[in-house]
Amino acid sequence: MDEQNLFESIGVCWQEADGTVVLNLKAQADDGTVGSAVLRYAPDHTQYREILAHVGPFEGAEQKAVMPWPD
C-alpha cells in the first residue's frame, strides 16, 4: 500500500472470497474524539456498487486505502 495514501486515508478495505467488501474505518473529530467501525457490504447490499465505485476494483487478496468520500 502506498505510504502517502495511508496518511490521507480513513481506513483500509479488502474483498473476501464471496465478494463481500469489508471497510475498516477510523475517524477523529476536531476535539480529539476517535471512532472506528468495520462495515461489511455483501454483493446483494443496496450500496455494494457504490462502495466498489469508490474504492475501485480489487486484485486478489489486496488491501487498499479508503479515501474520504466527497462532501
C-alpha distance (Angstrom), angle and dihedral (degrees) to the residues before:
residue distance angle dihedral
M1 . . .
D2 3.80 . .
E3 3.84 109.2 .
Q4 3.81 93.6 -140.9
N5 3.82 91.4 54.4
L6 3.79 89.9 50.3
F7 3.82 90.4 61.6
E8 3.80 94.2 46.4
S9 3.79 96.2 42.3
I10 3.78 129.9 97.3
G11 3.80 92.3 -143.7
V12 3.77 144.3 -51.5
C13 3.78 134.6 -75.0
W14 3.78 139.6 -166.9
Q15 3.78 139.3 177.3
E16 3.79 121.7 -118.0
A17 3.81 124.0 -140.0
D18 3.83 91.9 -96.8
G19 3.82 90.9 54.3
T20 3.81 96.5 -101.8
V21 3.80 111.6 147.3
V22 3.81 114.2 -141.2
L23 3.82 120.5 -159.6
N24 3.82 117.6 -164.9
L25 3.81 102.0 -167.3
K26 3.80 135.7 -178.6
A27 3.80 130.3 -173.2
Q28 3.77 135.8 -176.5
A29 3.80 123.8 -157.3
D30 3.80 123.2 -143.1
D31 3.83 89.5 -102.4
G32 3.83 91.0 57.8
T33 3.80 96.8 -102.5
V34 3.81 110.0 147.4
G35 3.79 126.3 -154.3
S36 3.76 134.0 178.2
A37 3.79 138.0 -171.6
V38 3.77 140.6 179.3
L39 3.80 111.0 -144.6
R40 3.80 123.7 -170.3
Y41 3.80 123.9 -160.0
A42 3.80 115.5 -170.5
P43 3.82 117.6 -159.0
D44 3.84 90.5 -101.2
H45 3.84 93.7 53.1
T46 3.82 113.4 116.7
Q47 3.84 91.8 -125.7
Y48 3.83 96.5 43.8
R49 3.81 96.0 105.8
E50 3.81 91.5 44.6
I51 3.81 90.7 53.3
L52 3.81 92.4 48.0
A53 3.81 90.5 48.1
H54 3.81 89.6 53.7
V55 3.82 99.3 45.9
G56 3.81 97.6 32.1
P57 3.78 129.9 -133.4
F58 3.79 122.0 -38.7
E59 3.78 126.6 -129.1
G60 3.78 110.1 -151.0
A61 3.78 116.1 -57.8
E62 3.81 96.6 -18.7
Q63 3.79 122.3 144.7
K64 3.78 116.5 -139.7
A65 3.78 135.4 -163.7
V66 3.80 114.8 -108.4
M67 3.76 112.0 -136.9
P68 3.83 121.3 -154.0
W69 3.79 117.0 -86.9
P70 3.81 114.3 -112.1
D71 3.80 115.6 -99.9
